[in-house]
Every structure is written in structure tokens, then in C-alpha cells.
Amino acid sequence: MAMLWLETDDLATIAERIVRSGACVVEPSDGQSMIITDPDGIVIEIWQTEEAGDG
């Protein structure tokens, strides 16, 4: 199975936009990541990057 992994520095905003667009959400955002599928069924996991000084 193919999976695409993306990072963002603002998962909350991205998650909101994804849900509004009607995308298929497999696993809703838990604040650190979320999993969706694209129209072709490819699984996409989106991760929140750590802010500078958080790690």
C-alpha cells in the first residue's frame, strides 16, 4: 500500500481546511497527526512539526 507523508507547522488550520473540503478523513487530527485519503485512495498522513525550542 502506498502512503504519502507530509509535514506542516500548522496542523489545526490544515485539518480544518481538509475537513471543509470534504476529503475522506481516516483518522481525525489528534493535534499531532491526521490521516486522510485522496480521491484515488492514496493514504496521506500529515504531521505537525515541532516548533523551534519544543524538542
C-alpha positions as MATLAB code, in Angstrom:
seq = 'MAMLWLETDDLATIAERIVRSGACVVEPSDGQSMIITDPDGIVIEIWQTEEAGDG';
ca = [
       0.000    0.000    0.000;
       1.299    3.436   -0.933;
       1.344    6.162    1.696;
       2.355    9.782    1.408;
       3.714   11.531    4.490;
       3.609   15.325    4.787;
       4.645   17.783    7.493;
       3.100   21.129    8.389;
       3.780   23.757   11.012;
       0.028   24.414   11.445;
      -1.912   21.140   11.578;
      -5.004   22.748   13.111;
      -5.501   25.044   10.113;
      -4.720   22.302    7.594;
      -7.103   19.865    9.330;
      -9.896   22.450    9.263;
      -9.379   23.098    5.548;
      -9.257   19.373    4.758;
     -12.493   18.662    6.624;
     -14.230   21.651    4.976;
     -13.148   20.430    1.539;
     -14.955   17.138    2.112;
     -11.860   14.945    1.997;
     -12.137   11.421    3.360;
     -10.715   11.592    6.891;
      -9.499    8.156    8.019;
      -8.144    9.278   11.392;
      -9.060   12.766   12.656;
      -6.416   15.141   13.946;
      -5.192   14.435   17.461;
      -3.109   17.601   17.499;
      -0.007   15.824   16.235;
      -1.150   13.996   13.097;
      -4.105   13.020   10.941;
      -4.691   10.516    8.153;
      -6.775   11.135    5.039;
      -7.173    9.556    1.611;
      -7.041   11.357   -1.702;
      -9.633   10.773   -4.465;
      -7.502    7.901   -5.836;
      -7.423    6.177   -2.430;
      -3.808    7.014   -1.602;
      -3.337    7.295    2.155;
      -1.830   10.601    3.307;
      -0.549   11.145    6.827;
       0.017   14.752    7.872;
       2.255   15.500   10.864;
       2.647   18.644   12.939;
       6.302   19.681   13.017;
       7.801   20.692   16.341;
       8.173   24.395   16.882;
      11.694   25.699   17.498;
      12.600   25.096   21.129;
       9.909   22.432   21.686;
      12.244   19.468   21.427;
];
